[in-house]
Amino acid sequence: MIVTLTANPSLDRTATLNTALKRGAMHRLGEVTIEPGGKGVNVARCIQLAGEPVLAVLPAAPRDHILTLLELRGIPFSAVDVASAVRTNLTVTEPDGTTTKLNEPGGELSVQECNAMRGALLVAAQRAAWVVLSGSLPPGAPVDFYVDLVRALRPLPVKIAVDTSDAPLLALAQGLPVAAPDLLKPNSDELAQLTGADAGELEARAAEGDLAPVLAAGRNLVERGVGAVLATLGAAGAALITAEGAWKATPPPTVPRSTVGAGDSSVAGFVLAQTAGDAPADCLRRAVAYGSGAAALAGSAVPAPEQTDPGAVVIEQLS
């Protein structure tokens, strides 16, 4: 089974514009959708669509609407009872795929609620092949919450993936190698946070085929104990760096409709492939296929296997 933790879940409301967004103007919305969200929940939704066993661990009051949505979609979950309501995030998508996100911070969790969430995860992890720790931390959670969880999970026979940013990501980096996950999935912004580089320059150089800064950052993390670094680079594709080598993936031409959930879908694709016993290059292939599949969908939808095309992803071994 694959277990996901979403420490700061959300109700993701996505509004589609038929024209470009103009600041200060009045807009009439097209389609509006609402999905259970948060990065770990998105990963769980993707895995459930692939027909694999999954459990989403998240903090939510018993009658919170996010639990109703998870039930309607058939996604198994373990909810930790908390006092605050799940936040609502708003995403506005434009016709060219440009995505603007307005995310609430989330309700504050107490020390007792954080400890209960930790306990629920460790119980679920006893029967898991992978544990995926994804997303931001809510107010009240210690900045090194993921560091503590990785250390607590490490004695178990389970692989660990982490996808986060900002202070929790920096805390994880400072906790290496003791808190090193088996998979770390930074995007260009997060790689920049780890290295001090300019995110726009990283992505621009990657688009021109120059992955030297990405590879250098990834190799540094691998040398410090991380099992694999899956660096997602937007339209430039992605790179996978491990102790055994490095690979670049170029996605198929995709007309983007929304980038919400694309990185989460990439994590799901990688974990699904690894669980199936695929080689690293093929894990990268499926990760990029899933990310591209998500970008081609409207709102915060995540792809089913038939909405991905791994065969169209071009893989190049770099070392």
Buried (B, 14 or more C-beta within 10 A) or exposed (E): BBBBBBBBBBBBBBBBBEEEEEEEEEBEEEEEBBBBBBBBBBBBBBBBBBEBEBBBBBBBBEEBBBBEBBEEBEBBBBBBEBEBBBBBBBBBBBEEBBBEEEBEEBBEBEEEBBEBBBEBBBEBBEEBBBBBBBBBBBEBBEBBBBBBBBBBBBEBEBBBBBBBBEEBBBBBBEBBEEBBBBBBBBBBBBBBBBBEBEBEEBBEBBEEEBBEBBBEBBBBBBEEEBBBBBBBBBBBBBBBBBEEEBBBBBBBEBEBBBBBBBBBBBBBBBBBBBBEEBEBBBBBBBBBBBBBBBBBBBBBBBBBBEBBBBEBBEBBEBE
